Amino acid sequence: MLSVLRSAWPLLLGVMLLMVGNGMQGTLLGIRGTAEGVDTTRMSIVMSAYFAGFLLGSQLTPRMIRRVGHVRVFAALGSLISAVLILYAAVPHWVAWALMRVLIGFSFSGVYITAESWLNAASTNENRGQALSAYMIVQMLGIVAGQALMVTGDPSGYLLFVIPSVLVSISFTPILLSVTPAPPFEQIKPLSFLKLFRASPLGCVGMFMMGGIFSALFGMAAVWGTGRGLTVGEVSAFVAAIYVGGLVFQYPIGWLSDRMDRRLLILVLSAVGTLAMLVATLTGPVFVVLLGLAMLAGGVANPLYSLLVAHSNDFLDNSDMASASAGLMFINGLGAVIGPILTGWLMERVGSDGFFLYLSGVFGLLALYAAWRTTRRPAPAVADTGAFAVLSPTASPLAVEAALEAAQVAADEVAEEQAAEERAAEERAAEERIADDPDARAPADPDRAPRSDGA
């Protein structure tokens, strides 16, 4: 890991600063919108616009990179992000915000694709898994740090919009001044949706639902918190708890996923998410309990995303892995566009608790569908499944493919070590048997008949 940090620190530092800015802008707009008198339905459109832009960027950025190169795309999109973050405060109208959210979602999508292709090219087969893990960790840390910065200013003023703009501008300095050359780029065409659905219905349906869950958590949590009467610090802590849970629970759940039927694990995690969100809906718990439920929601949602990708690849050839990832990312993006709008619609009708009611409903539908899928075909043997890789919903298909390959290489190495240990144990046991029974040292020759002359 130290070698990865030494070689990739400019990129990782830049990504973390980017995520600080991205984490701040979503929370900040949710709080500022209420202060400006924007109703929940309109704010849901504003939040959904980011994911529409993100989906558009995932389709168009590869073409832009092929035409003008990584560096120009990276610098241009970074400049747009920095400008939009300032314009939010200058034009406090929900229609303008929605248009700017499309633009900033498009820009962030392109920046992620460029950064991930850079990181993948700069890594070796030996450290690619560590590099991608470090990348996912700094993304989470950046979002959490962004929530901490929310208490440094007044959301109704300008300072909190200036801070992320400055951080995003600074984030490009270590990346663009590093000596790492721009990597070659190959666009990955998605697998046909019909073929993808036939291979993994649960993967396709689950990714669509997870898009709706992630966009609601990422986009509507601040809107819910402000409507609930939470302070800026409490809203920030609530959002941060979601991402802390996602970071903490990924690895133990990943360990489990390599040792059991992944459909069953998806079912259990979805059921846990359903129950947690129902508790939040029905009981109106105190803030400390809300933080625990937020951590649980993030701790279930993030691993579910990675699980669905791994489960889908269990039924595909290795040659289809990248194309399948591209298709799954697109399906997830479609769900993400719809999620905030449905959440806002429900919150307008039943109040702020509609936020948790929506999440519990989608988690519940996923649990029911996973349960039904377990009856449709037998699970593949655990030994025949691919390895679990820690993934982010913002990851490009290139990063997903690299993460899955690195995880499989690591799993194969562990399996080889275990097999070597088992062979060594068998050899030691054989030596102990020989030591206890000297006659067992040389086995009898079955072709040599005993002599009858007594000689």
Buried (B, 14 or more C-beta within 10 A) or exposed (E): EEEBEEBBBBBBBBBBBBBBBBBBBBBBBBBBBBEBEBEBBBBBBBBBBBBBBBBBBBBEBBEBBEEEEBBEBBBBBBBBBBBBBBBBBEEBEBEBBBBBBBBBBBBBBBBBBBBBBBBBBBBEEEBBBBBBBBBBBBBBBBBBBBBBBBBEBEBEEEEBBBBBBBBBBBBBEBBEEBEBEBBEBEEBEBBEEEEBBEBBBBBBBBBBBBBBBBBBBBBBBBBBBBBBEBEBEBBBBBBBBBBBBBBBBBEEBBEBBBEEBBBBBBBBBBBBBBBBBBBBBEEEEEEEEBBBBBBBBBBBBBBBBBBBBBBBBBBBEEEBBBBBBBBBBBBBBBBBBBBBBBBBBBBEEEEBBBBBBBBBBBBBBBBBBBBEBBEEEEBBEEEEBBBBBBBBBBBBBBBBBBBBBBBBBBBEEEEEEEEEEEEEEEEEEEEEEEEEEEEEEEEEEEEEEEEEEEE
